[in-house]
Amino acid sequence: MGERRKCVLYYMLVRSLTRSLWNTVRVEKRTLASEPSKPQPVEKDGVDAVQLEALDRDICLVVDEKDNFLGTATKRECHKVGDDGKILLHRAFSVFLFNKRGDMLLQRRSSQKVTYPDYYSNACCSHPLYLDDKAEDVITAARRRLHHELGIPLDHMDPELFTFMTRVHYHDPGDGVFGEHEIDHVLFFQGDVKVKPNSNEISEYCFVPKSEFNAYLPTLEGPITPWFNMIRRHRLKLWWDNLHRLKELAEPDKIHKFMTENTK
Ligand SMILES: C=C(C)CCOP(=O)(O)OP(=O)(O)O
């Protein structure tokens, strides 16, 4: 074999070894060990007590198809699938979080979640609530939940670092008992933040580099949430490629109705 060919082969071997080592390190999953000092979650009728409490305590915002605020209902009332298969339409948000390098935080919902337990999803989803006699602003709600679910200090999340990308109206029957019917406000956030997840909410998380994302998804050991899948299919690549100019691509006045797809 000629010297030049040997050199090329050697270079390719070193490059592929370095790459596979790099990938392993960069998408390393962090499974959260349960802390023995903490009391174990108590169940009532098979449902985790902490999650159960939120179902009847959290007051969500019921909206019409144009996202106009109509009134309030509990989180339970907003997710219960009726005998006719209908679910009350309410306002929600989904945060996609990126570090400064541009890697995206992917999380696995804990087994205690009432809706979509053990599914993989974007950084944080929840609802603006009715608090102090008024509808909570979506970015305030997102910061509140990022702090609660991922332990991100509030002072690491300047409201200016969020971009309100668009809204998505979708319906998903979930497990037939609890599902989703939401106008989901999609927020992008970029910044280096300290993460200390709440194990009642999240069982694993990792930061996925854009170049690894498509290959990484099929290796996940569970399904992905319908809303994450929908945004992934219709907008994620465009927005991820353009983290530096998101404001130009934002469509906050639109309410999309994308087709729902199989989540696995
Ligand atoms: C699905 C969306 C977009 C909102 C609901 O998310 P979650 O089911 O994660 O809400 P919480 O229980 O965390 O409030």
The ligand as a MOL file (V3000), in Angstrom:
LIG
                    3D

  0  0  0     0  0            999 V3000
M  V30 BEGIN CTAB
M  V30 COUNTS 14 13 0 0 0
M  V30 BEGIN ATOM
M  V30 1 C -48.1690 19.2530 27.1410 0
M  V30 2 C -47.9550 20.4840 27.4240 0
M  V30 3 C -47.4060 21.3310 26.3930 0
M  V30 4 C -48.2870 21.0700 28.7030 0
M  V30 5 C -48.4530 20.0850 29.8010 0
M  V30 6 O -47.2210 19.6340 30.1840 0
M  V30 7 P -47.0270 18.7320 31.4930 0
M  V30 8 O -47.9200 17.5630 31.4650 0
M  V30 9 O -45.5650 18.4600 31.5860 0
M  V30 10 O -47.4830 19.7130 32.6270 0
M  V30 11 P -47.1450 19.6330 34.1700 0
M  V30 12 O -47.7200 18.3730 34.6770 0
M  V30 13 O -45.6540 19.6170 34.2880 0
M  V30 14 O -47.7370 20.8780 34.7500 0
M  V30 END ATOM
M  V30 BEGIN BOND
M  V30 1 2 1 2
M  V30 2 1 2 3
M  V30 3 1 2 4
M  V30 4 1 4 5
M  V30 5 1 5 6
M  V30 6 1 6 7
M  V30 7 2 7 8
M  V30 8 1 7 9
M  V30 9 1 7 10
M  V30 10 1 10 11
M  V30 11 2 11 12
M  V30 12 1 11 13
M  V30 13 1 11 14
M  V30 END BOND
M  V30 END CTAB
M  END
